[in-house]
Amino acid sequence: MFHLHCTKKLLDRIKPEIAVPGQSDTALGNWYATILFWKPQVALLVSERTLLPVLMPLAPAATLARRFPAQLALVLQEHDAPSEFIAQEVWRMDKVQYAKTANRSVVGILNEFVRQAEFWLAAYAYEKGDGDDLLAISAKLAETPCSPLYKGPISPDKALHDLVREGVQA
């Protein structure tokens, strides 16, 4: 099971039953999510533990949590995570509990990623003639230095690699 902390805009769209915040069973921890009002609309999800960003189509919003593990698997593959790690992470995401945002630091990172994602969307649209490569934009965002990670791996992609390495050694 995983906890999905959503911004008010996203909660208003999904209209889920709100649970008491808790800890996820996954290695990547709780997830935070918001809406990007692009055409078509996109959801941005960020791991609380590693700040790993995942962009995916929002529609249909009611099925976002069910579709998320498959998109996360693609992002983890993009970062060369071991297949065992990916399978375990997806397997533990069999259930979701929605909650309101609780970590202001992660919400700040979400907001920063929204601004950067808009830049990368425009860059990819200019370079390739289309800007809908959400996987490539997710990978570029993961290279961003994030202040909550400065005492360690500095960027989400490096935090993910450290987490995987710790899990493999354990």
C-alpha positions in Angstrom: 0.0 0.0 0.0 1.1 3.5 -0.7 -0.1 6.9 0.5 -0.7 9.6 -2.1 -0.7 13.1 -0.8 -2.5 15.3 -3.3 -2.8 19.1 -3.7 -6.3 20.6 -3.2 -6.7 21.0 -7.0 -6.1 17.3 -7.5 -8.2 16.2 -4.6 -11.1 18.3 -6.0 -10.7 16.5 -9.3 -10.5 13.0 -8.0 -12.8 13.4 -5.0 -11.4 10.4 -3.1 -12.0 9.3 0.4 -9.3 11.0 2.5 -7.4 8.8 5.0 -5.3 9.6 7.9 -1.7 10.1 6.7 0.6 7.2 7.4 3.7 5.6 5.9 3.8 3.7 2.7 5.0 0.1 2.4 7.2 1.0 -0.5 10.9 1.7 -0.6 10.2 5.1 -2.2 7.9 6.1 0.6 4.9 8.3 0.3 4.1 10.2 -2.9 2.9 13.7 -3.5 0.9 14.7 -6.6 -0.4 17.8 -8.3 -2.0 18.7 -11.7 -0.3 20.5 -14.6 -2.9 22.3 -16.7 -1.3 21.4 -20.0 -3.3 20.1 -23.0 -3.8 17.3 -22.3 -3.6 17.6 -18.5 -0.8 15.9 -16.7 -0.2 14.7 -13.2 3.2 15.2 -11.5 4.0 12.8 -8.7 7.1 13.1 -6.5 8.5 10.5 -4.0 8.8 12.0 -0.5 11.9 9.9 0.2 14.0 10.5 -3.0 12.1 13.4 -4.6 11.9 11.3 -7.8 9.5 12.9 -10.2 7.0 11.0 -12.4 4.9 12.7 -15.1 1.9 10.9 -16.5 -1.4 11.7 -18.2 -4.1 12.8 -15.8 -7.1 11.5 -17.6 -9.1 9.7 -16.4 -8.3 11.2 -13.1 -10.3 8.7 -11.1 -7.9 5.9 -12.2 -4.7 7.9 -11.6 -3.6 5.8 -8.6 -4.3 2.5 -10.4 -2.3 3.6 -13.5 0.6 5.2 -11.5 2.5 2.0 -10.7 2.9 1.1 -14.4 4.2 4.6 -15.2 6.5 4.5 -12.2 7.9 1.2 -13.5 8.7 2.9 -16.8 10.5 5.8 -15.0 12.5 3.3 -12.9 13.5 1.4 -16.0 14.6 4.7 -17.5 16.9 5.1 -14.5 18.3 1.6 -14.8 16.8 0.3 -11.6 17.0 -3.4 -11.2 14.0 -5.4 -12.3 13.7 -6.9 -8.8 13.5 -3.5 -7.3 10.8 -2.4 -9.8 8.7 -5.5 -9.3 8.8 -5.2 -5.5 7.9 -1.5 -5.7 5.0 -2.1 -8.0 3.8 -5.1 -6.1 3.6 -3.1 -2.9 1.5 -0.4 -4.6 -1.6 -2.7 -4.8 -3.6 -0.3 -2.6 -3.7 3.4 -2.2 -4.8 5.8 0.5 -5.3 9.4 -0.4 -4.3 12.2 2.0 -3.8 15.9 2.0 -0.3 17.3 1.5 1.6 17.3 4.8 5.2 18.0 4.0 5.8 21.7 2.9 9.3 20.9 1.7 8.0 18.3 -0.8 5.2 20.7 -1.9 7.9 23.3 -2.6 9.8 20.8 -4.7 6.5 19.9 -6.6 6.1 23.6 -7.4 9.6 23.9 -8.6 9.3 20.8 -10.8 6.1 22.3 -12.3 8.1 25.3 -13.5 11.0 23.3 -14.8 8.6 20.8 -16.5 7.1 23.7 -18.4 10.6 24.7 -19.6 11.4 21.1 -20.7 8.0 20.7 -22.4 8.8 23.8 -24.5 12.3 22.6 -25.2 11.2 19.2 -26.4 8.4 20.8 -28.5 10.9 23.1 -30.1 13.5 20.3 -30.6 11.3 17.5 -31.8 8.1 19.2 -32.9 6.2 17.6 -30.0 6.4 18.1 -26.2 4.5 15.1 -25.0 7.5 12.9 -24.1 6.6 12.7 -20.4 9.2 10.0 -19.7 12.1 12.1 -21.0 10.9 15.2 -19.1 10.6 13.1 -15.9 14.2 11.9 -16.4 15.4 15.5 -17.0 13.6 16.7 -13.8 15.3 13.9 -11.8 18.7 15.4 -12.6 17.7 18.6 -10.8 19.6 19.4 -7.5 17.1 19.7 -4.7 17.9 21.5 -1.4 16.4 18.7 0.8 19.0 16.3 -0.7 22.0 18.6 -0.4 23.5 16.7 2.5 23.5 13.5 0.5 22.9 12.6 -3.1 21.9 16.1 -4.2 19.5 15.1 -7.0 16.5 12.6 -7.2 18.2 10.3 -9.7 21.2 9.9 -7.4 19.0 9.5 -4.4 17.2 6.7 -6.3 20.5 5.0 -7.1 21.6 5.3 -3.5 18.3 3.8 -2.3 18.6 0.9 -4.7 22.2 0.2 -3.8 21.3 0.2 0.0 18.5 -2.2 -0.7 20.7 -4.5 -2.8 23.4 -4.6 0.0 20.8 -5.2 2.8 
